[in-house]
């Protein structure tokens, strides 16, 4: 027969009830597996490795976004065509394949 843990006279740790249950307040004498589990849960340390909540993540992202300095504005006077031409000039070698219908100066 199992011995249950009972911290007071009217409650048992595992939740069972009955007049014929043998109970004790000494944790060393407890043999009920459910009572032992409930004692282990009470003695377990609180988890400190919790995942952050969505609100905490959003607040951290907002703070990181506010603390980063603004990027300097690039030259807006440069047109798209001129920017593409500048990018092509920076490519190594002059062996690009044609990319459009217009004739290309180098291949």
Secondary structure, 3 states (H helix, E strand, C coil): CCEEECCECCECCCCCCCCCCEEECCHHHCCCHHHHHHHHHHHCCCCCCCCCCHHHHHHHHHHHHHHCCCCCCCCCCCCHHHHHHHHHHHCCCCCCCCCCCCCCCCC
